[in-house]
């Protein structure tokens, strides 16, 4: 969300949908593409809980983040066909909850495929989860990669959406109707009903992310290079 002194800063909520673990991450992105972590966590629901209660817990957690942090837009992983029908159905159900809550608040929603997100943050559309997490750590200047992978994937979604212009234009493909609206002032996050949130910061093995070869640097590569220069200065 843009503050009074910095109206051009864009705030994006990224959501990596899932029933057992729903990753959520919020970033502020400046016109220079410099990004700052605002919040990251995981909304969890137990498999033995009735489906309607699991969706209620996920919805409550997302709603609290939307109202507390006031993002201008939402980035959501695009659901694609999988061999595991149960998994894709759960992902689609969680995505529907996020889409409904965003539309109810007049927020645009950008849908991005995993390959799009990987290419945006690492310059390589087939990067693995460890590489994505490492690049998210570098871009956001964190002490360690966000864990679990659902959390880092949510932040990567938010970065992808912001860098592709979704936060600024509010017209990313697959948007929900409505424009970015004024939002509640940021406050400390509260636990969601029936769902617990996990904080990032737990250490994981570090790995170098693959980058694209020749040609102009992607925003992610520029951020990585800047981070490396900062560590040497």
Secondary structure, 3 states (H helix, E strand, C coil): CCCCCCCCCEEEEEEECCCCEEEEEEEEECCCCCEEEEEEEEEECCCCCCHHHHHHHHHHHHHHHHHHHCCCEEEEECCCCCCCHHHHHHHHHHHHHHHHHHHHCCCEEEEECHHHHHHHHHCCCCCCHHHHHHHHHHHHCCCCCCCCHHHHHHHHHHHHHHHCCHHHHCCCCCCCCCCCCCCCCCCCCCCECCEECCCCCCCCCCCCCCCCCCCCCCHHHHHHHHHHHHHHC
